[in-house]
């Protein structure tokens, strides 16, 4: 029976009268893939259900945080228990230190951590802290890497900005980005040249160690090590933005996977168990600059709110207890899914190149290996849109953008993978 979206269509029409584009985050509008966006009303395990009763195998997972799948019992129970005690106090609660302890245990590079309410807040605060620590103005980011929507970082960003084909953003004065250097990802020479040109002026490098916002793009061999070495040599702060990779590509994030010790780390997604949260942290020497101890001001009424802290703590405790089984399963299922759909595409005569790091992956509709934004931009987005619409019709929910990573959770099964591969084979065969 063909999928119907009558209820979702009416909900979208109503939302468009009240909300810009009918959405509260641009990629949800499906503008880059075509078709109509279903409205999701329920999630359980590896599946989501829309307002019309259609069920989908979900490879978005709220854009990464749902490592245990939707409505994981331990997380749901923790949130309910916390909610019964009070939604928010604007004051300290015991669970904040419990979650801080769990985060620091997994990320030894962090001796202290500060919780905020979003990844955007985390990266914005980490950059401010890097400038406070160094007394310098310039920052380096990389084309295709997305670190939230603060003004100074909306320069050749990825994710929604890439999806919409916008070079930056209206409303951001040139003066606000004059100290932001946007360089090519995985290009050592560009970094070396920047440090030579702005000798003694660069406060920090901020980088997604595995990019997720131009699709999944891993670092070239030795690239992160190079960034660590040059930032140490130049007394520049290295910020690893692990909002997406933290606890996903391994329990200790990309820094554990690649053996890198950054100066500052930003986190989000998983550490809130699916609720809004962010964090930044590092050694005592830098973190002592944060108010109220030091002069770098940052605050937030909902920072460390009890619901997010409880959900995150339940998530991290489960991941730590079961990491010996969860991560091998995630890696194996993801590898099987990625390789088999890539094979199906190539057998159908379609140029598909995959990238995968753990349970984070993208099928790029291009014959090139994707290593940076320039190569990602060679993708046939029309083909991807056709693939996305076909998979959605077949009951498989993929990120509605060629330039977003997909995710697999511990709730996914081999049967889910079989169903997904079978759907992909049928969709791709019709190209």
WOBELHU-V24009 format. One record per pair of residues at least 24 apart in sequence whose ideal C-beta (glycine too) atoms are under 6 Angstrom apart, sorted by the first residue. I is the first residue (numbers start at 1). J is the second residue. Records with the same first field share a line. If there is no record, write none. Layout:
I: J ; J
This chain:
3: 54 ; 393
4: 52
5: 36 ; 38 ; 52
7: 51 ; 52
8: 38 ; 39 ; 50 ; 51 ; 52
9: 36
11: 39 ; 51
26: 160
27: 160 ; 163 ; 400 ; 401
30: 400
32: 163 ; 401
33: 385 ; 388 ; 400
34: 385
35: 389
43: 70 ; 71
44: 70 ; 71
45: 69 ; 411
46: 411 ; 412 ; 416
56: 395 ; 397
57: 396 ; 416 ; 420
58: 397
59: 398 ; 406
60: 397 ; 399
61: 407 ; 409
62: 274
64: 244 ; 248 ; 269 ; 407
65: 269 ; 270 ; 274
66: 274 ; 409
67: 270 ; 409
68: 410
69: 409 ; 411
74: 314 ; 318
75: 273 ; 311 ; 314 ; 315
78: 310 ; 311 ; 314
79: 307 ; 310 ; 311
82: 306 ; 307 ; 310
88: 305
90: 301
93: 306
95: 309 ; 310
96: 304 ; 309
98: 313
99: 309 ; 312 ; 313
102: 316
106: 251 ; 252
107: 265
109: 261 ; 262
110: 265 ; 281 ; 282
111: 283 ; 284
112: 281 ; 284 ; 287
113: 279 ; 281
114: 280 ; 290
115: 279 ; 303 ; 304
116: 278 ; 300 ; 303
117: 276 ; 300 ; 302 ; 303
118: 276 ; 278
119: 148 ; 243 ; 268 ; 278
120: 148 ; 149 ; 150
121: 278
122: 266 ; 268 ; 278 ; 279 ; 280
123: 147 ; 148 ; 241 ; 266
124: 150
125: 280 ; 298
126: 239 ; 264 ; 266 ; 280
129: 296
130: 203 ; 204 ; 237
131: 203
132: 289 ; 296
133: 286
134: 203
136: 201 ; 203
137: 179
138: 179 ; 198 ; 201 ; 202
139: 180 ; 203 ; 204
140: 181 ; 183 ; 194 ; 205
141: 182 ; 206
142: 183 ; 185 ; 207
143: 182 ; 184 ; 373
144: 185 ; 214 ; 373
145: 208 ; 211
146: 213
147: 206 ; 241
151: 176
152: 176 ; 177 ; 180
155: 180 ; 182
156: 182
158: 213 ; 214 ; 403
159: 213
162: 214 ; 403
163: 401 ; 403
184: 372
185: 372
186: 220 ; 223 ; 371 ; 372
188: 226
195: 234
202: 236
204: 237 ; 239
205: 231 ; 238
206: 239 ; 241
208: 241
209: 240 ; 245 ; 254
210: 245 ; 249 ; 254 ; 357
212: 244 ; 405
214: 373 ; 376 ; 403
215: 362 ; 364 ; 376 ; 403
216: 355 ; 360 ; 361 ; 362 ; 405
217: 355 ; 370
218: 357
224: 258 ; 260
228: 260
237: 263
238: 262 ; 263
239: 264
240: 265
241: 266
242: 267
243: 268 ; 269
248: 360
249: 357 ; 358
251: 323
271: 312
272: 308 ; 311 ; 312
273: 311 ; 312 ; 315
275: 307 ; 308 ; 311
277: 308
326: 410
330: 359
331: 358
333: 408 ; 412 ; 417
334: 359 ; 361 ; 408
336: 417
337: 417
340: 421
341: 424
344: 424 ; 425 ; 428
345: 428
348: 428 ; 429 ; 431
350: 431
359: 407 ; 408
360: 405 ; 407
361: 406
362: 405
390: 427
391: 423 ; 427
394: 423
396: 420 ; 423
